[in-house]
């Protein structure tokens, strides 16, 4: 369990850079995600081929895993759409709504009782986002995209845990990326019809950022997260990922100087979100202490 939590928080630290790369890459969100799943699929396939760990699983299971990858691709589209429509700080702070969607969707999909404690902590984070939405009107479109992104992320994490119960992390990552690539390849022509772009070819800096995003922030991150999910609940993983905005916001302020773009109400909302994280950590800590005493 200790190793699982170490892997979880290492993946959160890496995840803090995904929003930064989303801002640095000049491509629009749809094309960006298509390149991300393409590069990740190719690189990881050759890694498994060279190491002779290429997974062989039934086609039915491949389709299930690929379907989960579709949800991941949708999450990324709206996540980067949120950043492009606003900035990194707004895009990542909306990620805090993942806990709320998980607290609602996980009991429905896994058919167990709703945890009102989890729901309460999640609603505190949602209040922080709504506060920013209400007063920071210039970023409302980015906030809407961010909330949709968090809903897809919650659904992905829940189903990823269920589908991945009988498969190793390598199988999950490879076929999720392939599923995301097939899905993106099918919808990209329609996407570009409604949202045309000047160029589909990344610049040299874009290629560098895409490679880092696809290897370190996708292969490395997903393997760590999938391994952690085998021992930690989806809600705890998603709520722990509320720490990601803190890392990303600090990086965005240092790299892009985003502090100048953010109104005071943003930091008030962020404080409320951090409060929800602290309350959850205290609750988990007390629960463990009670179990140890018993």
Secondary structure, 3 states (H helix, E strand, C coil): CHHHHHHHHHHHHHHCCHHHHHHHCCCCHHHHHHHHHHHHHHHHHHHHHHCCCCCCCCHHHHHHHHHHHHHHHHHHHHHHHHHHHCCHHHHHHHHHHHHHHHHHHHHHHHCCCCCHHHHHHHHHHHHHHHHHHHHCHHHHHHHHHHHHHHHHHHHHHHHHHHHHHHCCHHHHHHHHHHHHHHHHHHHHHHHHHHCCCCCCCCCHHHHHHHHHHHHHHHHHHHHHHHHHHCCCCHHHHHHHHHHHHHHHHHHHHHHHCHHHHCCHHHHHHHHHHHHHHHHHHHHHHHHHHHHHHC
